Amino acid sequence: MGTIPTISTFTAGAILTAAQVNAIKYASDFWALTPRCSVYSSAALSVPTGASTWTVVPFASETFDIVQSGDSPSHDTATNNSRIYVRTSGKYEINGQLQIALNATGYRSVQVRLNAAGSGTGGTQLAVNTVDASSAALVSLPIPTVEYDLTAGDYVEMFVQQNSGGSLNTIVGSGVTFLRVKLTGA
């Protein structure tokens, strides 16, 4: 698992060693390619109706998945593809959005959970958004941006719920139904 590089402090008049200069370069390279992952839905998901039913959202496609050299990818498009794993412990910014088909009845909800094991009530809820249905447009459910301290091995998942009275499909695409996780600090 990766670690956030640290740079030692220097005293006035000290002569820098090659190791110290290389540590500065390593830190600069690390933050230039900050660990981050953006995934999106490329196949519609049928979301059943029900006020107590949360459906995990699979993500079969990636916009990017950047990790430190030697680390495993944060996302797998086949195995547990609803999950974005953290490979470097630190503070992460999490955001995203889900769009769902037009229907004028009920409400739509989206949530992001930490270490939920595919369960809409498992793990820890990090963010949630609920909106009323609309008869005029598709329903967009932005995920409020949150920052959260995560540990290497943690993962986040997105869940959707709706109560229109019948199943509704999600809308797909990289800027439509997506989840993003980005390291922002120690």
GIGI-V618531 format. One line per field, one symbol per residue. ss: DSSP state (H for helix, E for strand, C for the rest). phi: phi as a letter, one per 30 degrees, with the letter a starting at -180 (. if undefined). A space follows every 50 residues. Layout:
# GIGI-V618531
ss=???
phi=???
This chain:
# GIGI-V618531
ss=CECCCCCCCCCCCCCCCHHHHHHHHHHHHHHHCCCEEEEECCCCCEECEC CCCCEECCCCEEEEEECCCCCCCCCCCCCCCCCEECCECEEEEEEEEEEE CCEEEEEEEEEEEECCCCCCCCCEEEEEEEEEEECCCCEEEEEEEEEEEE CCCCEEEEEEEECCCCCEEEECCCCCCEEEEEEEEC
phi=.dbddbcddcceidcdcddddddddddddeddbeeabbbbdcbdcdcddl dccccdcdbdbbdabcbdejddedbbdcchddcccccbdlcbcbalabcb edadcibbbbbcbchchicdbdhbdcabbbbddbccaecccddedbcbdb cejdbbbcbbbabdjadbcdcckdccbbbbbbdcld
